[in-house]
Structures are given as C-alpha cells and as structure tokens.
Amino acid sequence: MESKQKIRNETAESQREIKHIGIAADHGGFDLKIMLITALKVAGYEVEDFGASEHVLDDDYPDFVIPLARAVAHGEVERGVAICGSGVGACVAANKVLGVRAALITDYFSAHQGVEDDDMNILCLGGQVTGFALSLDLVRTFLNAHFKGDERFRRRLKKVALLEKEKK
C-alpha cells in the first residue's frame, strides 16, 4: 500500500504545471533563443537565460549549456531548452551532466514522448535548422508533457542511472 501511495504522489507531482524554465544558446542559436524567451514570457513562463547575452561568433556552446544542464539537474529550473547551430553539440554537452536527459528534437511526437516515456528534462534545438514557429510548438509540447511513471519506464531509467554511476 505504501508503494502505491508513493507512486500516486510522484504522479501528482509530475503532473503539475511547468513554469520555471532555463534556456541557453551559443551564436548558432542566439536569435532563436531571443525569440523563444519573448514568446515564453508572454505565455506566462518564468524564463532564466543562461546566455549567451550577446551574439559572438566565436563563443562555445558548452559555456552556456553546461550551466543550464547543472541548473536542471539540481532542480534550480524545472526544465531546459538548449540551442546551438544544429542542436547536436548542445545535446552532447547537456548529456554529460549527471541527471540530465537531453534530446535533439525536431518533431511533435518526440517532444512529448521523450518526456512521457523517458523523463527528458532538456530539449535541444538547432537554431540554424529549425524555424521559430516549429521551435515554439516543440517547446510548448515539451513543457506541457508529463512523465507517465509506468513501471517499464521507471525500470528503463534505473538502467540508465546505473550507467551514470559506472566508473570510467
């Protein structure tokens, strides 16, 4: 009975509305980041900007994505959006932080399924390959999705967590 109550509490917690999010981008995603911040604030989200604070062609995505990923992993923001030119580098960097489950998302299904089944907590976008309208739709879908918490999904995440604990 105790475990059923714990699952009910965890499910209720996972269903709450996401409001405090972080966002980060290098030069390749800078313009998209600015547009997304504006749209998300208008929609009522509290958006914490992890940089870049200005468009500098020689900046490096890890300088912005890693602080965002750490904030997500430590619960300082509820979810994150990481953007670089293709989205690939941002995704690689974010996934190096313990507790982060980031994915490069280009379609609606993956934007919600990644959260529902895999508890994805950072969505990565390609600022030079994904337009604003699609990006905003993907981010909204990501933020409105909730982890289902089914036993099979938890079992899979436990296996991933074990990999994070392996010594290299």
MARFIVO-577168 format. One record per atom (N, C-alpha, C): residue in three letters; x, y, z. Coordinates in steps of 0.05 Angstrom, whole numbers, plus 5000, padded with zeros to 4 digits. Atoms other than C-alpha are relative to their C-alpha. Layout:
% MARFIVO-577168
alaXYZ ...
END
This chain:
% MARFIVO-577168
met501749765000 met500050005000 met501750255000 glu498249764998 glu505750485017 glu501150064973 ser498849945026 ser508950404949 ser497950114980 lys502149895018 lys502250544913 lys499650295007 gln500349724993 gln501551184953 gln502350174990 lys497749865009 lys508651384936 lys499850054970 ile500349965029 ile507251274862 ile497850204994 arg502149805004 arg500751674867 arg501150285005 asn498849744994 asn504652254900 asn501950094978 glu498149935021 glu510152224848 glu498650074974 thr501549945024 thr505052204792 thr498750275002 ala501249744997 ala501352804820 ala502150224998 glu497849815002 glu507953174827 glu500950044971 ser499249985028 ser509753014755 ser497950134982 gln502149885015 gln503053274731 gln499850315004 arg500249714995 arg504053974759 arg501150164976 glu499349835023 glu504854544710 glu502950105003 ile497349905001 ile511954714690 ile499950304995 lys500149705003 lys513155464699 lys502850124999 his497449884999 his520555594714 his501949844983 ile498350145019 ile525055414656 ile502550154995 gly497549875008 gly532055554633 gly500449974970 ile499450015028 ile534655694564 ile502850094995 ala497249935006 ala541655734535 ala500549964970 ala499350025028 ala544655844466 ala502750134995 asp497649865010 asp551255994432 asp499150174976 his500649835023 his551756424370 his498249874980 gly501750145020 gly548455894327 gly497049995007 gly502850004991 gly542055924368 gly499150265013 phe500549754985 phe542456634395 phe497450134991 asp502449865009 asp536956944351 asp497549845007 leu502350174993 leu532256354362 leu499450025030 lys500349984971 lys533456394437 lys498650255008 ile501349754994 ile531557124440 ile497150004993 met502950015008 met525057004402 met498549815018 leu501450184982 leu523356404446 leu499650125027 ile500349874974 ile524656784510 ile497650195000 thr502249805002 thr519857334488 thr497349865000 ala502650155002 ala514356844468 ala499349855026 leu500650154975 leu515056424531 leu499350185023 lys500749814979 lys514857024577 lys497150104996 val502749925006 val508557264542 val498049795008 ala501750224993 ala505656574554 ala499949945030 gly500250034971 gly506956644629 gly502249845013 tyr497850154988 tyr513356254638 tyr502150185012 glu497749864989 glu518956484683 glu502449874986 val497750105017 val525056414637 val502650115011 glu497449924991 glu532056424664 glu502049964976 asp498250005023 asp537156594609 asp502849945009 phe497250084993 phe543856234616 phe502050104980 gly498249905019 gly546856604558 gly499849864973 ala498249775001 ala549756794512 ala498350255002 ser501449754996 ser547957504529 ser500350194976 glu499749855025 glu550457764462 glu501049814978 his499350165023 his551757494393 his503050024994 val497150005005 val559157304389 val500649754984 leu499650225019 leu561156864330 leu501949795010 asp497950184991 asp566956544367 asp499449885028 asp500650124973 asp563256314431 asp499649704997 asp500150305000 asp562655584451 asp497549915016 tyr502450094987 tyr556155224468 tyr500349885028 pro499850114973 pro558854854529 pro500050225022 asp499949784980 asp559955534564 asp497250085009 phe502749934993 phe552355634564 phe498349765007 val501750244996 val549354944560 val500749855026 ile499350144975 ile553254644619 ile498850135024 pro501449884977 pro550855164670 pro497049954999 leu502850065002 leu543755054644 leu499549715009 ala500450284993 ala544454304650 ala500449955030 arg499650034971 arg547154354721 arg497650115015 ala502349894986 ala541354804740 ala497649814998 val502250195003 val536354294712 val500549765019 ala499450244984 ala539953714747 ala499750065030 his500249924971 his539954094814 his497350115007 gly502749914994 gly532654304808 gly499750305003 glu500249714998 glu534155044803 glu498150114979 val502149955020 val529855064740 val498749724995 glu501550255003 glu524554544723 glu500849854975 arg499150125025 arg526654414651 arg501750204985 gly498349825015 gly531354694600 gly499749974970 val499950005029 val531954874527 val502950094993 ala497349945007 ala538954854497 ala500250024969 ile500049955029 ile540455134427 ile502850054991 cys497549925015 cys546555134382 cys499249994970 gly500649995029 gly547055144306 gly498449764991 ser501450245008 ser544954424294 ser498449885023 gly501250124977 gly542754244365 gly501649765010 val498550244993 val547653654365 val502050065023 gly498049944980 gly553253984405 gly498750065027 ala501449934976 ala548354264456 ala499049745014 cys501050254989 cys545453564465 cys502249835012 val497650154990 val552253234472 val500950115027 ala499049874976 ala554453744524 ala498149965023 ala501950024978 ala548053724565 ala499949725012 asn500150284990 asn548152964570 asn502449925015 lys497750064984 lys554952984603 lys499650075029 val500649924973 val551753274666 val498249785013 leu501550214985 leu549352744716 leu497150095005 gly502849944995 gly541752724719 gly498650144977 val501249875023 val540553054652 val499249794980 arg501050165022 arg536452714598 arg499250194978 ala500549805021 ala537053154537 ala499849854973 ala500250115027 ala535053014465 ala499650224980 leu500449825022 leu535353374399 leu497349934988 ile502850055008 ile528053454380 ile499450164974 thr500749865025 thr525453614310 thr497149944993 asp502750075006 asp518353334313 asp498250005025 tyr502049984979 tyr512053384354 tyr499949755018 phe500250254985 phe511652644374 phe502349985020 ser497750034982 ser518652634403 ser500150215022 ala500149784980 ala517553294440 ala498449925024 his501550094976 his512252974484 his500749725009 gln499350274993 gln514252244481 gln502649985016 gly497550004986 gly521252404505 gly499650065030 val500649944972 val518252684569 val498349775012 glu501950194989 glu512552184577 glu501349735006 asp498750264996 asp516851554570 asp502850015012 asp497149994993 asp524051774582 asp500750225020 asp499649784980 asp523152364631 asp502150204990 met498249815011 met527052814584 met499750275015 asn500249744985 asn528753464621 asn501350234985 ile498949795017 ile532553854568 ile499349944970 leu500650025028 leu530053964497 leu502250164985 cys498049875016 cys535454134446 cys499050064972 leu500949915026 leu534254524383 leu502350104983 gly498049895019 gly538254714321 gly499150284991 gly500749735007 gly537955464314 gly500350074971 gln499649955029 gln540255434242 gln498549814982 val501550205016 val535754864221 val497149985007 thr502850024992 thr529254934259 thr498950295003 gly501149735000 gly524955554247 gly498650065027 phe501249904975 phe521755964302 phe497349875006 ala502750114995 ala514455724293 ala500149715009 leu499850284992 leu516354994296 leu501449975027 ser498650014975 ser521255114353 ser498250075024 leu501949924978 leu515955464395 leu498049785005 asp501950224997 asp511054904382 asp501349765014 leu498550224987 leu516254384402 leu500550065030 val499549924972 val518054764466 val497449995016 arg502550014985 arg510754844486 arg499149715004 thr500750284997 thr509454104473 thr501749875022 phe498150104979 phe515653924515 phe499250095028 leu500649894974 leu513554374572 leu497349905010 asn502650094991 asn506354114573 asn499949695004 ala499950294996 ala508453374573 ala500849935028 his499450104973 his508952974637 his500949714999 phe499050274998 phe512752344655 phe497849815009 lys502250194994 lys507851754656 lys500649855025 gly499350154976 gly511651384710 gly499349715001 asp500650295001 asp509650694687 asp502449845009 glu497850164989 glu513750134717 glu502149954979 arg498150065021 arg517049974650 arg501850254994 phe498449765005 phe519250704641 phe501950045023 arg498249984977 arg522050724712 arg502349805000 arg498050225002 arg525650064701 arg502250094981 arg498049925020 arg529050344639 arg501750235010 leu498549784989 leu531050984674 leu502049915022 lys498150114980 lys534150584731 lys502449884986 lys497850115015 lys538450224680 lys501850234989 val498449775009 val540750894652 val501450135023 ala498749894976 ala542151154722 ala502449835009 leu497750174993 leu546650544734 leu502450064982 leu497849935019 leu550650734672 leu501450265010 glu498849754990 glu551751434702 glu501849955023 lys498350064976 lys554751114764 lys502549844994 glu497650165007 glu559750684727 glu502550175000 lys497549865002 lys566950884735 lys501249964973 lys498850025027 lys570651034672 lys502849915001 
END
